[in-house]
Amino acid sequence: MKCPVCKDVTLLMSEKRGVEIDYCPECRGIWLDRGELEKLVEKEEKTYRDAKREYDDYDEDKYDHKRTKKRKKESFLGEVFDIFGD
């Protein structure tokens, strides 16, 4: 399939965690097939809920803050749209 913006550049496909993403290597435009946006939103909401649950369960009294740093959970969308890092 050709890029709708560039007209003569063929789109490339990348799959990230079950979501197919078509992208243009020239203009870096991203296109999703029907239903893919909903998949992305559902997965991002699940990642948010899991991170919130993890934060809510965190007991500060159990950890020595000088040695232990709580890592921020990466966003699912950040991983999905990092197609140009491959």
Phi, psi and omega in degrees: 000142181271152178293129179295338181269309184279339177070321184249003181259132179279133178291146174256156181244140176227143177243126179234113176050045175087005180244122179275130180235126173263132181218155180261123179288344182274300183266353180065023175289150182236133179232140180243146175282168180304132177089344182290324178297318178298320177299316180298315181296316179298316181292323178293320178296320178295317178299319179296314180299317179296318180294320179295317178298317179298319179293317180296328181277352183291125180252107184298330183291340183277348188240144173273109187293343178286332183254332187248125175248134177278121181278140176284132179288134181290146178286140176298319181295324177300321179289318182296315184273011175269048183285338183273355178275349181289000000 
